[in-house]
Amino acid sequence: MRRFLTWIVLPLALLAWARTALYIVDYSEFAYVTRFGQPVATHDGETEAGLHLKMPWPIDGVLRVDHRLQSFDLPATEALTRDPTTGTVDKTLTLDAFITWRVPDAKAADQFVRSVGTAEQVKRVLAPRITGRLASIISGMSLDELISVADDGKTEARSEKLLQQLLSDDLKAKVRDEYGIEIVTLRIRRLSYPEAVRSSIYERIRSERGRKVAEYENQGRKESAEILSQADKDRRGIEADAKAKKQLLEGQADVTADRLRNEAHAKDPEFYAFLQKLKALQASLMDTKDTLLLSLNHELFRMLREPPKAPMK
């Protein structure tokens, strides 16, 4: 029996104990190595992932800290908004939000283990500080600001505005220095209002929508006036171009007509004069309804009896 313990059990126990000297660091974590409870090394999985060696248990121990993005819900926070006219308390609202955070580097991981210990403790540490600061920020805002943002559906813009104000007093730097935690962002899920103030909330929303309608109508009228003005300007330009083209064509036609008349007159001046006389006589007869009594010796009958002769070829 003693030989069995010496050659079988003892080597297996020693092998199992020696295996505790090996540990694997995952890409998504920090490995925090302690010796008799005192930190000796912190391995970052992003650069030191893989198999590592340490002193066997219970001499050395390994705590693992996840450095991926994590989140937790803030408890519902009630806050009083401010009336911008009187500067007094206006309405009560309830804010539902959540925080995303992470442990950014090996130095922060050391501080995180020393001050917080586990991810489950983060909410207990941060929630009171964040909710208190949020209530303070909202108490300095008017209800119209919150309604306007919510009415437009710009949840992202509302969250960013609150986050900037939340971190304006170096809270982010303080949380990192004290706990090794980096606050990445704050997101608002919804703003809810007690039943007692909902009627006034709805009235403000209707007022806000009415203001938007007026803005859109004014913008539409302005754009309509601009379009009509531009159309009238284009019309006048087209008419001016058409008149100029008409005058040009008429001038060209007059030049062509004069050239043709001159050519006709040059070919047979006597016949041309005869045609002009007939045209003038025709015009004078068409302009009157009187009955004319003409002598046979009248110029008209003489032209008809003695028309011009054809020119010699």
C-alpha positions in Angstrom: 0.0 0.0 0.0 2.8 2.4 0.9 4.5 1.5 -2.4 1.2 2.3 -4.3 1.0 5.7 -2.6 4.7 6.4 -3.3 4.8 5.5 -7.0 1.2 6.2 -8.2 -0.8 8.6 -6.1 2.1 10.9 -5.1 3.3 11.5 -8.7 -0.3 12.2 -9.8 -0.8 14.7 -7.0 2.5 16.4 -7.8 1.5 16.6 -11.5 -1.9 18.1 -10.6 -0.3 20.6 -8.3 2.3 21.5 -11.0 -0.5 22.1 -13.5 -1.8 25.0 -11.4 1.4 26.8 -12.4 0.0 27.1 -15.9 -2.8 29.5 -16.9 -4.2 30.9 -20.2 -4.9 34.6 -20.8 -7.8 35.2 -23.1 -7.8 38.0 -25.7 -10.9 39.6 -24.1 -9.5 39.9 -20.5 -6.8 41.1 -18.2 -5.1 38.4 -16.0 -4.2 39.9 -12.6 -1.6 37.7 -10.9 -1.1 37.9 -7.1 1.4 36.2 -4.8 0.1 35.6 -1.3 -2.5 38.3 -2.1 0.0 40.9 -3.3 -0.1 41.9 -7.1 2.9 40.8 -9.1 1.8 41.2 -12.7 -1.1 42.2 -15.0 -1.3 40.6 -18.5 -3.3 42.3 -21.2 -5.0 39.8 -23.4 -4.8 42.0 -26.5 -1.0 41.8 -26.5 -0.2 38.9 -24.2 -2.9 36.3 -24.9 -1.9 32.7 -24.6 -0.2 30.3 -22.1 1.7 31.7 -19.1 3.6 30.3 -16.2 3.3 31.3 -12.5 4.0 29.8 -9.1 1.6 26.9 -8.3 -1.4 27.4 -6.1 -1.7 28.6 -3.3 1.4 30.7 -3.8 0.1 32.6 -6.9 -3.4 33.3 -7.8 -5.1 34.7 -11.0 -8.0 37.1 -11.1 -9.6 37.7 -14.5 -11.0 41.2 -15.5 -13.0 41.5 -18.6 -12.0 44.5 -20.7 -14.9 44.3 -23.2 -17.7 46.9 -23.2 -20.2 46.3 -20.4 -23.4 48.0 -19.2 -25.9 48.2 -16.4 -29.3 49.9 -15.9 -29.5 52.9 -13.7 -32.4 52.9 -11.2 -35.3 55.0 -12.2 -34.5 58.6 -11.3 -37.1 61.2 -10.4 -36.1 64.8 -11.1 -37.8 68.3 -11.0 -37.5 70.4 -14.1 -37.0 74.2 -14.0 -39.5 76.9 -15.1 -37.4 79.2 -17.3 -39.8 82.2 -16.7 -39.9 82.2 -13.0 -36.8 80.1 -12.2 -38.8 77.9 -9.9 -39.6 74.2 -9.9 -41.8 73.2 -12.8 -42.8 69.5 -13.3 -41.6 66.1 -12.1 -40.4 63.4 -14.5 -38.9 59.9 -14.2 -35.7 59.1 -16.2 -34.8 55.5 -17.3 -31.2 55.2 -18.5 -28.2 52.9 -18.7 -24.4 53.2 -18.6 -21.8 51.5 -20.7 -18.3 51.1 -19.2 -15.1 49.1 -19.5 -11.7 48.7 -17.9 -9.4 50.3 -20.5 -5.9 49.1 -19.7 -3.6 47.1 -17.4 -3.1 50.0 -15.0 -6.8 50.6 -14.7 -7.3 46.8 -14.2 -5.0 47.0 -11.1 -7.0 49.9 -9.7 -10.3 48.1 -10.5 -9.3 45.0 -8.6 -8.0 47.0 -5.6 -11.1 49.3 -5.3 -14.1 47.4 -6.9 -13.1 43.8 -7.2 -15.8 42.5 -9.5 -18.1 43.7 -12.3 -21.1 43.0 -10.1 -19.9 45.7 -7.7 -19.7 48.4 -10.4 -23.4 49.2 -10.3 -23.3 49.5 -6.5 -20.4 51.9 -6.7 -21.4 54.1 -9.7 -25.2 54.1 -9.7 -25.6 56.6 -6.8 -23.0 59.0 -8.2 -24.5 58.9 -11.7 -28.2 59.2 -10.7 -27.4 62.1 -8.3 -25.6 63.9 -11.0 -28.3 63.3 -13.6 -31.0 64.6 -11.2 -28.9 67.7 -10.7 -28.5 68.3 -14.4 -32.2 67.8 -15.2 -33.2 70.2 -12.4 -31.4 72.9 -14.3 -33.2 72.2 -17.6 -36.7 73.3 -18.6 -39.4 70.9 -19.5 -39.7 72.4 -22.9 -36.1 71.4 -23.7 -36.8 67.8 -22.8 -40.2 67.8 -24.7 -38.7 69.4 -27.7 -35.9 66.9 -28.0 -38.2 63.9 -27.3 -40.9 65.3 -29.7 -38.3 65.4 -32.5 -37.3 61.9 -31.8 -33.6 62.8 -31.3 -32.9 60.4 -28.5 -29.3 60.2 -29.5 -28.8 64.0 -29.3 -30.6 64.1 -25.9 -28.3 61.4 -24.5 -25.2 63.1 -25.8 -26.2 66.4 -24.3 -26.8 64.8 -20.9 -23.6 62.9 -21.1 -21.6 66.0 -21.9 -23.1 67.8 -18.9 -22.7 64.7 -16.7 -18.9 64.6 -17.4 -18.4 68.4 -17.4 -17.1 68.3 -13.8 -14.4 65.7 -14.5 -16.6 62.9 -13.1 -15.3 60.6 -15.8 -11.7 61.3 -14.8 -12.5 60.9 -11.1 -14.2 57.5 -11.7 -11.2 56.3 -13.7 -8.7 57.4 -11.1 -10.7 56.0 -8.2 -12.0 52.8 -9.7 -10.2 52.1 -12.9 -13.5 52.4 -14.8 -13.9 54.3 -18.0 -17.5 55.5 -18.6 -18.1 55.2 -22.3 -21.6 56.6 -22.7 -24.9 57.3 -21.1 -28.1 56.4 -23.0 -31.7 57.5 -22.2 -34.4 54.9 -22.7 -37.4 57.0 -22.0 -38.7 60.0 -20.0 -42.0 59.3 -18.3 -44.3 61.7 -16.5 -46.7 61.3 -13.6 -50.4 61.2 -14.4 -50.9 64.6 -12.7 -48.7 66.5 -15.1 -49.5 64.7 -18.4 -52.3 67.1 -19.4 -49.8 70.0 -19.3 -47.2 67.9 -21.1 -49.7 67.2 -23.9 -50.5 70.8 -24.1 -46.9 71.7 -24.5 -46.4 69.1 -27.1 -49.4 70.5 -29.1 -47.9 74.0 -28.7 -44.5 72.7 -30.0 -46.2 71.0 -32.9 -48.1 74.2 -33.7 -44.9 76.1 -33.7 -43.4 73.6 -36.1 -46.4 73.9 -38.4 -46.0 77.7 -38.5 -42.4 77.3 -39.3 -43.1 74.9 -42.1 -45.9 77.1 -43.5 -43.6 80.2 -43.4 -40.9 78.3 -45.1 -43.3 77.1 -47.7 -44.6 80.6 -48.4 -41.1 81.9 -48.7 -40.1 79.1 -51.1 -43.3 79.7 -53.1 -42.6 83.4 -53.5 -39.0 82.6 -54.6 -40.3 80.1 -57.2 -42.9 82.6 -58.5 -40.4 85.4 -58.7 -37.9 83.2 -60.5 -40.7 82.0 -62.9 -41.7 85.6 -63.6 -38.1 86.6 -64.2 -37.7 83.6 -66.6 -40.9 84.6 -68.4 -39.7 88.2 -68.9 -36.4 86.9 -70.2 -38.1 84.5 -72.7 -40.4 87.3 -73.9 -37.5 89.7 -74.4 -35.6 87.0 -76.3 -38.7 86.3 -78.5 -39.2 90.0 -79.2 -35.5 90.5 -80.1 -35.7 87.4 -82.4 -38.9 88.7 -84.0 -37.4 92.1 -84.7 -34.3 90.4 -86.2 -36.4 88.2 -88.4 -38.6 91.1 -89.5 -35.5 93.2 -90.3 -34.1 90.3 -92.3 -37.5 89.9 -94.1 -37.6 93.7 -95.0 -34.1 93.5 -96.3 -35.0 90.5 -98.4 -38.2 92.2 -99.7 -36.3 95.3 -100.6 -33.7 93.3 -102.4 -36.4 91.4 -104.4 -38.3 94.7 -105.2 -35.1 96.3 -106.4 -34.3 93.3 -108.5 -37.8 93.3 -110.0 -37.6 97.1 -110.6 -34.3 96.7 -112.3 -35.6 94.0 -114.7 -38.7 96.0 -115.9 -39.1 99.5 -114.3 -42.2 100.3 -116.4 -44.1 97.1 -115.5 -43.1 97.5 -111.8 -44.5 101.0 -111.8 -47.7 99.7 -113.4 -48.1 97.1 -110.6 -47.5 99.7 -107.9 -50.2 101.9 -109.4 -52.7 99.0 -109.5 -51.9 98.2 -105.9 -52.4 101.8 -104.9 -55.7 102.0 -106.8 -56.9 98.8 -105.3 -56.1 100.0 -101.8 -58.0 103.3 -102.4 -61.1 101.5 -103.7 -61.2 99.0 -100.8 -61.2 101.8 -98.2 -64.5 103.3 -99.4 -68.0 102.1 -100.1 -68.8 105.1 -102.3 -69.9 104.6 -106.0 -67.3 106.1 -108.4 -68.3 107.5 -111.8 -65.2 107.5 -114.0 -64.7 108.8 -117.5 -63.4 106.6 -120.2 -60.4 108.9 -120.3 -59.6 108.2 -116.7 -56.1 107.0 -115.9 -57.4 103.6 -114.8 -59.0 102.8 -118.1 -56.0 104.2 -119.9 -53.7 101.8 -118.0 -56.0 98.9 -118.7 -56.2 99.7 -122.4 -52.4 100.3 -122.7 -50.6 98.0 -120.3 -46.8 98.1 -120.4 -45.2 95.9 -123.0 -43.0 93.0 -122.1 -39.3 93.8 -122.1 -37.2 92.7 -125.1 -35.1 89.6 -124.4 
